[in-house]
Amino acid sequence: MNKKFFKNKVILITGGTGSFGKALVQHLLDKKYPLRKIIIFSRDELKQSNFQNSLHQKHTKLLRFFIGDVRDYERLRTAFEDVDYVIHAAALKQVPAAEYNPIEFIKTNVLGTQNIISSCLEKKVKAAILLSTDKASSPINLYGATKLCADKLFLSANNIKGKNNIKFSVVRYGNVMGSRGSVIENFIRQKKNGKLYLTDPEMTRFNMLIQEAVDLVLWTLEKSVGGELIIPKIPSFNVKDLAKAIGGNTKLEISGIRPGEKLHEEMISIYDSPNTLEFKNFYMILPNYLLKSYKNKGKAVKKNFVYNSLNNKKFLTISQLKKEIKKMGFNI
């Protein structure tokens, strides 16, 4: 990573007290990125206070904590003053909650994202990255549909930037191992009661480590030109194998797929394949106007290519899952 790109710059992270936001902030501090300021923007004062108290006092001059909601455009305009780079990680994410409270997810994930875009343009931000999800590809639930809308809004913002020297790009990835509310936490909690609940024994998911997500987002922030949707090459796992890795011989009970839940997740659909290029560590879905400039750098995927958690070439074994879970500090 070229740290000069960050010299004397101001970076703002929406959803900055979530799993990704905290990992990103900690990485920027630990690796001593030469930033002028890091702004943590989120709506939960308790999470902000807890996060602030967990950080060393020497960082206080570099950090700013803004309480605010991405739904509140006026608050965003204030927070975005003199900001160079924006990482938009704020979102409502729980699939069942989205099915029951659809308009709330639309307000945050769609309208909130448009507020981010408008604030970036007004305050002349230099680059903005949106964190997307595998559920945004061929969505069947409300959460995925709102994130697909957010993706489209962010990428199309490159068409309305006018004379602003700004780039909007998207990073899409799957489950982050051990993130707040993850299936790992659920299984560990259930194990104490002597039974693990599995929605379907055939279910698969993508898996990404939090540091991999941080590295990819920072790489995209520096290297993208605007308009790219970047998808990392990451392994899959069978959810049943994860249950065995955590629970051992603990009894498994099949509870059935929840409303809006997929059996297998997808990050690139068959309809995206004509605009998808493959690189060593990731794929890019590109608008037509960028395809030509990137073709010499990447390789076109095969016709009707699909990238989902079932057809993935790399799967984590039970022993590999155990190792990764223990490395993260979970006691299994």
C-alpha positions, 0 to 999 in steps of 0.5 A: 500500500502506498502510504503517500496516497493517505498523507495529510488526508481526512478519511470518514467511515460511516458505520465506523463502530461496526465490525469492519469500521473498527477493524479499519480504524485499528489497522490505520492506527497500527500501521501509522498511516499518515492521515490528518484525521479519521472521522468515525460516523455512526448513530450509537453513542454507546458503541462510540464511547466503548470504541473510544475507550478501547483505543490508546489515548495517544490517538485522540488528536487523530480521531473524531467521533460524529454521532449521526445517521446517514438518513440525516443529510444536514448532519452528513454535510457537516461531517463531510467538511474537508473530508478527502476519502469516504468509506460507506459501511453503514447499513441495516443488515439483518435479513429477517428484520428487513422482511418485517421492516422494509421501509426502514431498510430502504431509508437507510440502505437506499436513501441514506446511500444517496445522501452519502453521494450528494454529500460527497459531490457537494463537499468535493470528496476525492474518493468514495467506496461502498461496502456491498454484500453477496446478497446484492447479486440476484437478490431474493430478500429485501436487504439484498434488494436495497444493497443492489440499489445502493450499488447502482446508485454509487456506480452511476454517481460517476456519471453525474459528478460533472467537474468534481474530481471524485471516483465512486467504486464498490467492494462486494464480499461475503460473510466476514468470519467472526463479525458481530452477529455472525453464525459463529457467535450463534453456534457457540451460544447454542452449543452451551445449550447442547443443540445447534440449529442448522437451517439446511444441511446443504447450505454454503456460504462465502468466507472472508477474514476481516483483515482481508476486507480491510486490505481490499477496501484500502487497495480499491480506494487507492487504485480504482478509477471509479465505476468498478465493482470489485469481488475478491476470490475467497473460499466457501464453507459448508455451514454443516461443516462449520457447525461440526467445527464448533460443536463437535458431536453436539446434536444438530437440528434442522430448523429450515431456511428463513424467509428471504434466505438463499441456500447458496450465496452469489457474488457474480450472476450470469447476467454480469458475466459479459462485463466481468474480468478476472484478475489474480486475486479478484474479479471486476464487474465493469461498465461498458465504458471501462471494459476497454481500458481494463481488458489488457490488465484482466481476463474475460470470464467464460460465457455464462460464468457464475460465481457462487458459494456452491461452484467455488473452487476452494472450500474450507475443511472442518480442520481449517475452519477450526483453526481460523476460529481459534485464531480469532480468539473464540473458545471452541 
